[in-house]
Amino acid sequence: MPHTYRISLTHVSDHRGNPVQLPICEFKFTNHDDLGKIIERATRNAIVPEKNIEAFCLGLKLLTEVVMEHRDKPAFAEFWISLGSFIRSIKHTETSTPEN
């Protein structure tokens, strides 16, 4: 059974730093992975700088699910090949660290 998550996006401030507080969207999605564990592993393995970990992991997982769902369409099929290679390269470069 997949994990269910909710994402909420709020525009907090504009490009000048002025407060906005405007809700943009909120949605639920499912994923076969435990995203908390993915974020922990990516942090431990320093896949990207720590300040980018959450955005990278969530963005990649959201993108992957949509591309996989539509991979039978020509544009998505072509991208699916590259995305799959990218994901495999990330998994290959992960370093194993002993658990404490």
Protein Blocks (a to p, Z undefined) as FASTA:
>chain_A
ZZddddddddfbdfkopafkpafbdcddddfbdfklmmmmmmmnombafklmmmmmmmmm
mmmmmmmmmmmpmklmmmmmmmmmmmmmmmmmpccdddZZ
